[in-house]
């Protein structure tokens, strides 16, 4: 079997070919090849039993029939056994392991192998982060930003053309109150010092004044009407608010290593909502109800009486309107094959109604709807089990959270590596601190809530960023001692065949990197990749303990340096896909 990026996929295809050769209805056969427990081999096909049940065949007899019909290259490079009632186990021979390590020895080779998958040529848009302008990003914005960036990187690695869209909230009723207060209570010095802090203060002042005095509320509403009508002065204030907001957001994105291709806020779609009203009404999907324009879904158990409001009774648009206009733009202007909305769980009903409405709309108008998915996530909790807040009950500002992460990491780095120059310790602390916050989020099943605990997050043992970054740094230190560069062909020249149990175990784990990437990408759950990297680092630690790398025997030294180099490559590539930076020294 030639070395291919994903051996499991190759074995899956081989079994389907074997089914066709054996005269079986191969179109109905899904081999379901997955990484196996070590005691069973490297990969296991689990699809024989359900196939046999559907066709009233004896599973074990069928499994043996399939093994006999496997292509010769599979049997050359794998030992194949049938276990239990009909599981097919594959164990890669040493030569196949070595071939994979040689063929996928660079980041470019890994990327090329991954990009040959089913996503190749597709256009996917990832909608994530999406804060509101005039407000500071807080801890509640963390998960969307971190998860969204990781998913975007995974999709791009898999061969998709990815469009990252920051769908900011830059339009709406709050701007009337904000502009009213801006004109009357602006503190220019405070604005220069911390713009978002000042905007939040102004909004609170405008909101309080509006609630206390109906005349002020009317004035604030008029400011909004003027803004929406294109008043030059109000538009200038609004643009200034958004400009400084985006600049403040960008400082946080830079620290997290996040970039966007588009930043199209709700205002971008302001002139596009009339088409939504017109088309949904013409298609008999929307109707007037109590002065509002709504869509009902009578066939849905929950939504048959819960309207999807697309125009409020006062004539204003809302999130539903803007989101429908956004879907149309992403279809017709960006030609997307799929759109992912990385938004918290509480918005599940909104997205279900949105997608259902869009499906009916596009069917009625003869358009092809991209695949739409709500990538939900749970809440960040404090150690008291409640949503993470400050002691006063306010949301924790994200910039302050990241600053504290760096400060705590700096203390740890100074304790362990106090001899390093201050600037280097601070650079290390930035990577470790920010990476620890990112990884603690990504290592959880995104659908679950998780507890934010500093000590656990920054620990040098367990499934943490610090542990993985330290593993990377340890491998770099081996190459410094060897006077070699990771991946240098000269250091690997003349490597003998893999031999010891620890060497083979590490090689087998390395070959399963594609499966971890595939699982994380297909299910949009980065924690699968996190778990793999943690297990790989553990396997490497066992190898490093059992087998000395820098031995005097050149062929043995070369093969162990090769294993070190491939482990480093996979760790750095995997952490990069998660959005983390790595270090050569800690």
TAFEN-V72093 format. One record per residue. RES is the residue in one small letter. OMEGA is omega as a letter, one per 40 degrees, with the letter a starting at -180 (* if undefined). Layout:
# TAFEN-V72093
res: (RES & RES)
omega: (OMEGA & OMEGA)
This chain:
# TAFEN-V72093
res: (x & x & x & x & x & x & x & x & x & x & x & x & x & x & x & x & x & x & x & x & x & x & x & x & x & x & x & x & x & x & x & x & x & x & x & x & x & x & x & x & x & x & x & x & x & x & x & x & x & x & x & x & x & x & x & x & x & x & x & x & x & x & x & x & x & x & x & x & x & x & x & x & x & x & x & x & x & x & x & x & x & x & x & x & x & x & x & x & x & x & x & x & x & x & x & x & x & x & x & x & x & x & x & x & x & x & x & x & x & x & x & x & x & x & x & x & x & x & x & x & x & x & x & x & x & x & x & x & x & x & x & x & x & x & x & x & x & x & x & x & x & x & x & x & x & x & x & x & x & x & x & x & x & x & x & x & x & x & x & x & x & x & x & x & x & x & x & x & x & x & x & x & x & x & x & x & x & x & x & x & x & x & x & x & x & x & x & x & x & x & x & x & x & x & x & x & x & x & x & x & x & x & x & x & x & x & x & x & x & x & x & x & x & x & x & x & x & x & x & x & x & x & x & x & x & x & x & x & x & x & x & x & x & x & x & x & x & x & x & x & x & x & x & x & x & x & x & x & x & x & x & x & x & x & x & x & x & x & x & x & x & x & x & x & x & x & x & x & x & x & x & x & x & x & x & x & x & x & x & x & x & x & x & x & x & x & x & x & x & x & x & x & x & x & x & x & x & x & x & x & x & x & x & x & x & x & x & x & x & x & x & x & x & x & x & x & x & x & x & x & x & x & x & x & x & x & x & x & x & x & x & x & x & x & x & x & x & x & x & x & x & x & x & x & x & x & x & x & x & x & x & x & x & x & x & x & x & x & x & x & x & x & x & x & x & x & x & x & x & x & x & x & x & x & x & x & x & x & x & x & x & x & x & x & x & x & x & x & x & x & x & x & x & x & x & x & x & x & x & x & x & x & x & x & x & x & x & x & x & x & x & x & x & x & x & x & x & x & x & x & x & x & x & x & x & x & x & x & x & x & x & x & x & x & x & x & x & x & x & x & x & x & x & x & x & x & x & x & x & x & x & x & x & x & x & x & x & x & x & x & x & x & x & x & x & x & x & x & x & x & x & x & x & x & x & x & x & x & x & x & x & x & x & x & x & x & x & x & x & x & x & x & x & x & x & x & x & x & x & x & x & x & x & x & x & x & x & x & x & x & x & x & x & x & x & x & x & x & x & x & x & x & x & x & x & x & x & x & x & x & x & x & x & x & x & x & x & x & x & x & x & x & x & x & x & x & x & x & x & x & x & x & x & x & x & x & x & x & x & x & x & x & x & x & x & x & x & x & x & x & x & x & x & x & x & x & x & x & x & x & x & x & x & x & x & x)
omega: (i & i & i & a & a & a & a & i & i & i & i & i & i & i & i & i & i & i & i & i & a & i & i & i & a & a & a & a & i & a & i & i & a & i & a & i & a & a & a & a & a & a & a & i & a & a & a & a & i & i & i & i & a & a & i & i & i & a & a & i & i & a & i & i & i & i & a & a & a & i & a & a & i & a & i & a & i & i & a & i & i & a & i & a & i & i & i & a & i & i & a & i & a & i & i & i & a & i & i & a & i & a & a & a & i & i & i & i & i & a & i & i & a & a & i & a & a & a & a & i & a & i & i & i & i & a & a & a & i & i & i & i & a & i & i & i & i & a & i & i & a & a & a & a & a & i & a & i & i & a & i & i & i & i & i & i & i & i & i & i & a & i & i & a & i & a & a & i & a & a & i & a & a & a & i & i & a & i & i & a & i & a & a & a & a & i & a & i & i & i & i & a & a & a & a & i & i & i & i & i & a & a & i & i & i & i & a & i & i & i & a & a & i & i & i & i & i & i & i & i & i & i & i & i & i & i & a & i & i & i & a & a & a & i & i & i & a & i & i & i & a & a & a & i & a & i & i & i & a & i & i & i & i & a & a & a & a & i & i & i & a & i & a & a & a & a & a & a & a & a & a & a & a & i & i & i & a & a & a & i & a & a & a & i & a & i & i & i & a & i & i & i & a & i & i & i & a & a & a & a & a & a & a & i & a & a & i & a & a & i & a & a & i & i & a & i & i & a & a & i & a & a & i & i & i & i & i & i & a & i & a & a & a & i & a & i & a & i & i & i & a & a & a & a & a & a & a & a & i & a & i & i & i & a & i & i & a & i & a & i & a & i & a & a & i & i & i & a & i & i & a & i & i & i & a & i & a & a & i & a & i & a & i & i & i & a & a & a & i & i & i & i & i & i & i & i & a & i & i & i & a & i & i & i & i & a & i & i & i & i & a & a & a & i & a & a & a & a & i & i & a & a & i & i & i & i & i & a & i & i & a & a & a & i & i & i & i & a & i & i & a & a & i & i & a & a & a & i & i & a & a & a & a & a & i & a & a & a & i & i & a & a & a & i & a & i & a & i & i & i & i & a & i & a & i & a & i & a & i & i & a & a & a & i & i & i & i & a & a & a & a & a & i & a & i & a & i & a & a & i & a & i & a & i & i & i & a & i & i & a & a & i & a & a & i & i & a & a & a & a & a & a & i & a & a & a & i & i & i & a & i & a & i & i & i & i & i & i & i & i & i & i & a & i & a & a & i & a & a & i & a & a & a & a & i & i & a & a & i & i & i & i & i & a & a & i & i & a & a & i & a & i & a & i & i & i & i & i & a & i & i & a & i & a & i & *)
